[in-house]
Amino acid sequence: MHQWFALDRPGRAFYYLVALGTVGTQWACGVRTEELAPSGLPPLSRTEVSQWVAEFVPTQALRYDLRWTYQTQQGSARGRATVHFVPPDSVRFDYRAPFGQSGAAVIVGDDVVWSRPEEGVDRLIQTAPLFWAALGFPRYPAPAATVTGVAEGSQYRWRYTLGGDTLTYVAVREPGGTLRVDMRSMGDVLGTVDAEFSDSTLGLATARMLFPGSASLVTFTVEAIDTLSTVDPEIWKEP
């Protein structure tokens, strides 16, 4: 996989390319077998797709308070999380889990700058482009990616292709709209996101991330989104 599909840490690449054959039936049924958009999308300029992406990315700092659920065939866990977003592409993610467990991470673009503890954060984030989509934000294309897409009314459909990897978006940008994402490598589904925006605002309401390789499902339910006038620079420092 290429860098724009990974959570890259200094000295270690954290990739999720587990064989799809390990997926249980109940999880496989939830995986899209058809592409979100057809293979013959017309070429799209980087300027135009960047304008589409910019419609989803806030220009002000935000704080999200949300509930999360992590499910596998072995069981489930749930808790709460706080997300500090600073434009254009920086996030501090803090989560609380049962039995007093907690963790945090800083993500800049497609890179995890640091995370504590790594295993716990990895389970909730897994791949950066899908994590961003679960917050309601599509990503800008990588420099080497081929971009195709089309707008039909209020719906945008676009795809980034890099080697054998594809990242496909289908978005309706309006209150009550949706952001759906499909991420594949050599045709195999690495993960999908189905995010819904609030009926009254353009803020995220819920998101569902499904990872067939690890047979896991992560769900975010937003309880509040607040605009921040300032952000403490200490939040970016590794503990």
PAKOLFI-13222 format. One line per field, with one value per residue (C-alpha): residue number from 1; residue in one letter; z, x, y. Coordinates in nm, 3 decimals, decimal comma, always signed. Example, Ala and Ser with C-alpha at 12.3 -4.5 7.8 and 13.67 -1.06 7.14 Angstrom:
REM residues 2
k c(1;2)
r c(A;S)
up c(+0,780;+0,714)
east c(+1,230;+1,367)
north c(-0,450;-0,106)
END
This chain:
REM residues 239
k c(1;2;3;4;5;6;7;8;9;10;11;12;13;14;15;16;17;18;19;20;21;22;23;24;25;26;27;28;29;30;31;32;33;34;35;36;37;38;39;40;41;42;43;44;45;46;47;48;49;50;51;52;53;54;55;56;57;58;59;60;61;62;63;64;65;66;67;68;69;70;71;72;73;74;75;76;77;78;79;80;81;82;83;84;85;86;87;88;89;90;91;92;93;94;95;96;97;98;99;100;101;102;103;104;105;106;107;108;109;110;111;112;113;114;115;116;117;118;119;120;121;122;123;124;125;126;127;128;129;130;131;132;133;134;135;136;137;138;139;140;141;142;143;144;145;146;147;148;149;150;151;152;153;154;155;156;157;158;159;160;161;162;163;164;165;166;167;168;169;170;171;172;173;174;175;176;177;178;179;180;181;182;183;184;185;186;187;188;189;190;191;192;193;194;195;196;197;198;199;200;201;202;203;204;205;206;207;208;209;210;211;212;213;214;215;216;217;218;219;220;221;222;223;224;225;226;227;228;229;230;231;232;233;234;235;236;237;238;239)
r c(M;H;Q;W;F;A;L;D;R;P;G;R;A;F;Y;Y;L;V;A;L;G;T;V;G;T;Q;W;A;C;G;V;R;T;E;E;L;A;P;S;G;L;P;P;L;S;R;T;E;V;S;Q;W;V;A;E;F;V;P;T;Q;A;L;R;Y;D;L;R;W;T;Y;Q;T;Q;Q;G;S;A;R;G;R;A;T;V;H;F;V;P;P;D;S;V;R;F;D;Y;R;A;P;F;G;Q;S;G;A;A;V;I;V;G;D;D;V;V;W;S;R;P;E;E;G;V;D;R;L;I;Q;T;A;P;L;F;W;A;A;L;G;F;P;R;Y;P;A;P;A;A;T;V;T;G;V;A;E;G;S;Q;Y;R;W;R;Y;T;L;G;G;D;T;L;T;Y;V;A;V;R;E;P;G;G;T;L;R;V;D;M;R;S;M;G;D;V;L;G;T;V;D;A;E;F;S;D;S;T;L;G;L;A;T;A;R;M;L;F;P;G;S;A;S;L;V;T;F;T;V;E;A;I;D;T;L;S;T;V;D;P;E;I;W;K;E;P)
up c(+0,000;-0,059;+0,207;+0,151;+0,255;+0,571;+0,926;+0,910;+1,226;+1,247;+1,189;+1,146;+0,884;+1,028;+0,747;+0,746;+0,465;+0,642;+0,404;+0,341;+0,376;+0,754;+0,762;+0,931;+0,753;+0,959;+0,876;+0,513;+0,457;+0,552;+0,307;-0,025;-0,315;-0,576;-0,618;-0,493;-0,833;-1,177;-1,312;-1,606;-1,421;-1,639;-1,559;-1,301;-1,244;-0,910;-0,876;-0,906;-0,666;-0,419;-0,431;-0,354;-0,061;+0,074;+0,109;+0,378;+0,565;+0,829;+0,832;+1,210;+1,500;+1,639;+1,935;+1,893;+2,186;+2,072;+2,177;+2,011;+1,980;+1,869;+1,767;+1,652;+1,640;+1,985;+2,151;+2,178;+2,379;+2,402;+2,550;+2,484;+2,293;+2,240;+1,907;+1,867;+1,499;+1,380;+1,007;+0,765;+0,875;+1,244;+1,509;+1,875;+1,955;+2,320;+2,412;+2,731;+2,757;+3,027;+3,347;+3,355;+3,032;+2,812;+2,522;+2,292;+1,954;+1,731;+1,360;+1,097;+0,746;+0,695;+0,967;+1,330;+1,503;+1,831;+2,008;+2,360;+2,388;+2,026;+2,021;+2,165;+1,935;+1,630;+1,681;+1,667;+1,385;+1,169;+0,846;+0,831;+0,519;+0,662;+1,007;+0,849;+0,658;+0,986;+1,110;+0,797;+0,612;+0,276;+0,197;-0,076;-0,345;-0,310;-0,559;-0,768;-0,764;-1,073;-1,008;-1,174;-1,083;-1,169;-1,003;-1,043;-0,875;-0,505;-0,526;-0,587;-0,690;-0,720;-0,700;-0,633;-0,798;-0,710;-0,844;-0,750;-0,472;-0,499;-0,264;-0,374;-0,233;-0,285;-0,102;-0,069;+0,083;+0,256;+0,596;+0,636;+0,363;+0,359;+0,296;+0,180;+0,123;-0,023;+0,011;-0,189;-0,277;-0,590;-0,582;-0,222;+0,021;+0,299;+0,462;+0,413;+0,583;+0,594;+0,757;+0,804;+0,865;+1,100;+0,963;+1,092;+1,028;+0,815;+1,119;+1,150;+1,326;+1,298;+1,117;+1,069;+0,974;+0,865;+0,827;+0,676;+0,712;+1,091;+1,101;+1,303;+1,310;+1,463;+1,516;+1,611;+1,741;+1,785;+2,092;+2,044;+1,813;+1,946;+1,767;+1,940;+1,949;+2,075;+2,104;+2,373;+2,191;+2,471;+2,322;+2,041;+2,274;+2,334;+2,699)
east c(+0,000;+0,101;+0,159;-0,170;-0,358;-0,158;-0,110;+0,263;+0,471;+0,840;+1,024;+0,710;+0,438;+0,107;-0,087;-0,413;-0,386;-0,524;-0,667;-1,037;-1,090;-1,074;-1,392;-1,689;-2,021;-2,195;-1,920;-1,881;-2,251;-2,192;-1,905;-1,979;-1,901;-1,981;-1,794;-1,964;-1,907;-1,857;-1,508;-1,557;-1,571;-1,439;-1,108;-1,142;-0,906;-0,730;-0,857;-1,219;-1,195;-1,010;-1,303;-1,539;-1,327;-1,300;-1,680;-1,654;-1,345;-1,418;-1,209;-1,236;-1,113;-1,374;-1,426;-1,632;-1,779;-1,884;-1,966;-1,784;-1,843;-1,584;-1,716;-1,555;-1,669;-1,516;-1,720;-1,757;-1,647;-1,778;-1,689;-1,658;-1,410;-1,313;-1,178;-1,000;-0,978;-0,755;-0,766;-0,656;-0,563;-0,467;-0,655;-0,605;-0,812;-0,876;-1,086;-1,214;-1,294;-1,441;-1,250;-1,069;-0,878;-0,798;-0,577;-0,487;-0,331;-0,232;-0,299;-0,169;-0,281;-0,229;+0,037;-0,009;+0,248;+0,209;-0,043;-0,075;-0,134;-0,078;-0,294;-0,602;-0,588;-0,513;-0,834;-1,045;-0,856;-0,708;-0,657;-0,626;-0,839;-1,130;-1,088;-1,105;-1,418;-1,572;-1,534;-1,711;-1,399;-1,283;-0,912;-0,739;-0,571;-0,211;+0,025;+0,071;-0,294;-0,514;-0,842;-1,175;-1,527;-1,856;-2,113;-2,482;-2,696;-2,605;-2,422;-2,047;-1,878;-1,502;-1,211;-0,837;-0,632;-0,270;-0,120;-0,361;-0,522;-0,848;-1,026;-1,382;-1,614;-1,986;-2,112;-2,428;-2,336;-2,649;-2,820;-2,914;-2,663;-2,417;-2,052;-1,980;-1,627;-1,485;-1,113;-0,961;-0,626;-0,606;-0,984;-1,006;-1,206;-0,986;-1,261;-1,577;-1,737;-2,100;-2,132;-2,449;-2,477;-2,723;-3,068;-3,038;-2,669;-2,378;-2,211;-2,150;-2,421;-2,308;-2,045;-1,987;-1,643;-1,627;-1,289;-1,330;-0,964;-0,981;-1,353;-1,420;-1,680;-1,628;-1,924;-1,913;-2,220;-2,170;-2,323;-2,192;-1,975;-1,837;-1,642;-1,314;-1,171;-0,835;-0,659;-0,402;-0,074;+0,004;-0,247;-0,004;+0,276;+0,342;+0,289)
north c(+0,000;+0,356;+0,619;+0,796;+0,480;+0,413;+0,521;+0,583;+0,613;+0,692;+0,367;+0,157;+0,123;+0,007;-0,158;-0,350;-0,605;-0,911;-1,172;-1,120;-1,493;-1,455;-1,252;-1,419;-1,442;-1,173;-0,923;-1,021;-0,952;-0,589;-0,537;-0,371;-0,603;-0,338;-0,013;+0,302;+0,459;+0,303;+0,237;+0,471;+0,803;+1,087;+1,261;+1,536;+1,825;+1,847;+2,202;+2,093;+1,798;+2,018;+2,260;+1,971;+1,854;+2,208;+2,219;+1,948;+2,066;+2,334;+2,648;+2,690;+2,479;+2,239;+2,010;+1,693;+1,501;+1,155;+0,802;+0,513;+0,140;-0,116;-0,459;-0,784;-1,145;-1,189;-0,913;-0,537;-0,236;+0,116;+0,448;+0,818;+1,033;+1,394;+1,515;+1,849;+1,943;+2,227;+2,310;+2,206;+1,853;+1,816;+1,617;+1,532;+1,221;+1,127;+0,825;+0,669;+0,300;+0,073;-0,012;+0,320;+0,268;+0,566;+0,667;+0,951;+1,022;+1,312;+1,271;+1,513;+1,435;+1,061;+1,035;+0,938;+1,160;+0,969;+0,746;+0,608;+0,319;+0,223;-0,089;+0,076;+0,378;+0,162;-0,033;+0,281;+0,457;+0,176;+0,377;+0,756;+0,833;+0,632;+0,787;+1,134;+1,027;+0,907;+1,265;+1,386;+1,502;+1,361;+1,384;+1,581;+1,366;+1,254;+1,424;+1,108;+0,997;+0,990;+1,172;+1,094;+1,200;+1,363;+1,591;+1,515;+1,778;+1,784;+1,448;+1,425;+1,101;+1,088;+0,845;+0,859;+0,583;+0,515;+0,194;-0,084;+0,122;+0,315;+0,551;+0,629;+0,895;+0,952;+1,261;+1,465;+1,801;+1,928;+1,895;+1,532;+1,442;+1,154;+1,074;+0,719;+0,592;+0,274;+0,190;-0,098;-0,253;-0,471;-0,490;-0,617;-0,406;-0,265;-0,064;+0,136;+0,435;+0,543;+0,885;+1,090;+1,462;+1,627;+1,710;+2,065;+2,140;+2,028;+1,872;+1,500;+1,297;+0,935;+0,729;+0,358;+0,219;-0,144;-0,321;-0,670;-0,763;-0,738;-0,823;-0,511;-0,238;+0,107;+0,341;+0,710;+0,894;+1,268;+1,430;+1,785;+1,994;+2,322;+2,594;+2,681;+3,031;+2,902;+2,567;+2,493;+2,409;+2,161;+1,913;+1,828;+1,723;+1,357;+1,258)
END
